[in-house]
Amino acid sequence: ALREGMLRLAGREADGAMITHNAGTIRSDITTPPIIRLYSENEFRNSPTIQPDTSTLRTWTVAGSTHSEYYTMIARAPILLRDHGLQAFDTCATPARSRVPFFMVINAATDHLVKWIRTGAQPPSAPPPQYAGTPLSLARDAYGNGLGSIRLAEMEVPVARNAAVTCGLGGNHEIFDTATLNALYPNHGSYVSKVAHATNAALAAGFLMPADAEIAKDKAA
């Protein structure tokens, strides 16, 4: 039903579709236009069976991202205040809201989807998440960050634990202590260099747009 519904938008056939934050299976028995799906960690951390890519489907999982991360909250906050007189805040005791910029991967996916529709150039396939344990769940490094998937600098060059472990759909953002940060990055230059390397790798793999890559490197600097 999901595929059939996407075939017609506003009474006409769609050229393509993007689905975010949905872990359901898309039917494979209907010819469809190109579809890109993006999962945050909320959707894939306990779902080791991810639908394989096909000639008309790509599924991207983004390490450390969450369903309702920091950037979603700060974009929504002024609207909540203007329209409802409500302040945006979290009630979680753990520092909340992943700082992995999921929206940057959406930007890259949108660009790929347009090119896929117009030229037939297929987007790259994303690295899969890594799972471990019984029952299987997302494998994590020594800092509690998930392994595998699309990895932006926030995960490849971490200064915090970004994960969908606590705080509901917002997930958590727990900054490393000073000793850990100093051990990982002896000086600011080493940190900036590692961020630039990780960001350039994500750009080359097709998971970042050039403008967003520059933003990421400028932020580190």
Number of C-alpha atoms within 10 A of each C-alpha: 8 10 18 12 10 18 19 12 11 6 7 8 13 15 18 17 20 17 14 16 17 14 19 10 10 14 12 11 7 10 11 20 18 22 23 21 18 20 23 26 26 23 20 21 23 13 15 16 8 15 13 10 15 12 11 17 21 22 24 25 27 28 29 34 33 30 22 19 26 22 16 16 16 12 10 13 15 15 14 14 12 10 8 9 10 12 13 13 10 13 8 14 9 13 17 24 29 27 23 25 21 25 15 18 23 21 15 18 24 16 16 21 24 16 14 19 16 10 9 13 12 16 22 15 17 19 14 18 23 16 19 11 8 6 8 13 17 19 16 15 9 7 14 15 21 27 19 19 18 22 24 29 23 22 24 17 20 18 21 21 24 30 30 30 19 16 18 15 19 25 27 28 25 18 14 14 10 10 9 13 16 12 9 14 16 10 11 11 12 12 18 18 15 17 25 21 15 22 27 20 17 19 19 12 14 19 28 25 21 15 10 18 22 16 13 22 19 12 10 16 13
